[in-house]
Amino acid sequence: MLFRLLARPLLAGLTALWLLFGTALPAWAEFSLPPLPYAATALEPAIDATTMTIHHDRHHGAYVSNLNGQIAANPALADLSLDALQGQISAFPLAVRNNGGGHWNHSQFWAVLAPAGQGGTPSPELLAAINKNFGSLEALQTQFNQAAAARFGSGWAWLIRKADGSLAITSTANQDNPLMDLPGIERGVPLLGLDVWEHAYYLKYQNRRPDYIKAWWALVNWNEVNGRWARAGVGA
Ligand SMILES: [Fe+2]
């Protein structure tokens, strides 16, 4: 009698739990949109608040929701960190590559920027590596600007640390990045990546991509780049 009295609520409870968790992915398995680390107005005048809001909320937001929309068809995604996904991206369909790359690239983009005058300068260690590999910071910037301006259509320009410890400048199309295990990509750990998709600058700069690139340098968060450089060499 006691069992029969308890069985019904127990069964109802288990059914409710199944409905809650059994038919939906657990929240911890999904990717999430990181908030901007500063106000949308913080990078003005180089990057206007409207561009920042649309870029972060809608474009980056869409990459995250579209990536989450791929989990059901690609359950291995639920067990991968965003970082780990990049190095295994060849095992997934194009929609994961585009949206997983878009999520990683934009997450780094917000992090390597800071309001003008607040981003610090290259650390002595990073500056020594820059001088060794490029001759000077100005020479690095010239080469980087050329890579960013020459990227046809949509893509990214990158400063990377290669496996041999050297620095290099490279460029990727669409939402690819140097962490991806794909043919034709110069691989390395990204230290600084610039978004040259038109959505990143068109409202303010229209077709003047070089003006956007020039203004963007004043926003580089060298403190963050220094940390990425220091961490990239750990265990290498
Ligand atoms: Fe973008």
Residues whose N, C-alpha, C, O or C-beta is under 5 A from the ligand:
A	BS01	LIG	D195 W197 A200
